[in-house]
Structure formats: C-alpha cells, structure tokens
Amino acid sequence: MKEITIYTSKTCPYCKKLKQVLNNKDIKFTEKDSTEYQSEWIQLQRVTGLATWPAVVQGNNIYLPGRDYNNPEQLISLLNNNNEEKYSSDLRVEQALKTLIYSINQ
C-alpha cells in the first residue's frame, strides 16, 4: 500500500476513530495535525475547496469524509484499491467535467 498521510484535528472524534481502525488493521500512516502543519493544511483546502477532517492523502489522491468515504472501512477499501492511474489527472478531471455536464443536461 502506498504511503498514507492523514490531516487531523485534536478535537475531531472522527479522526480518533479512523486512526484507531487503521491501527487495529496494522495500516501504517503519518498523522499531521492541521495546526502544526498549517501551511500544508491550507494548501490541501485550496485544492479540495473543503476543510474537512480527517483528510487522507495517498499518492495523488485526496479522500475526504462525506465526499469520498462515509466510514473507515469504505476508506480502507479505497486505499487498498488505489492503483497507478493509466490516465493523467488532467484528463480524468476533463472527463469528469464532461460527464457532469452530460448528467446535468439529461
């Protein structure tokens, strides 16, 4: 599994639960408290447009609760299935926007 970084807040109960589940499953991660790593946290917010904990970064993928996963088990499934992408992120974004526009027009 690729390296995992989790941006957390000391007061976030979801962060505590996620870390507990990952530890129980022996999944290694680096925790970065958003107040201690403030400039990285701000950059992450700019990229996603959301300030949500626990934000999980694996390679070029960013996973946010509610948007990408609803519970730790769902996140673990995403992390385990994160393979190298055949297509560039720019192409994936372009195609996602086309699909979104298509769906809205339907």
Residue pairs with C-beta under 8 A, 6 or more apart in sequence:
1 27
1 58
1 79
1 80
1 82
2 58
2 59
2 79
2 82
3 30
3 58
3 59
4 22
4 27
4 28
4 29
4 30
4 56
4 57
4 58
4 79
5 29
5 30
5 31
5 32
5 56
5 57
5 58
6 15
6 18
6 19
6 22
6 29
6 30
6 31
6 32
6 54
6 55
6 56
6 57
7 32
7 33
7 34
7 37
7 40
7 41
7 44
7 53
7 54
7 55
7 56
7 57
8 15
8 19
8 31
8 32
8 33
8 34
8 53
8 54
9 15
9 33
9 34
9 35
9 53
10 33
10 35
12 53
12 54
14 53
14 54
14 65
15 53
15 54
17 72
18 54
18 56
18 72
18 75
19 29
19 31
19 54
21 72
21 73
21 76
22 29
22 72
22 76
25 76
27 76
27 79
32 40
32 41
34 41
34 53
44 55
44 57
44 62
45 51
47 62
48 55
48 62
48 64
50 64
50 67
52 64
52 65
52 66
52 67
53 65
54 65
55 62
55 63
55 64
56 62
56 63
56 64
56 75
56 79
57 63
58 79
58 82
59 82
60 85
60 89
61 78
61 82
62 68
63 69
63 75
63 78
63 79
65 75
68 75
68 78
69 75
69 78
85 92
87 95
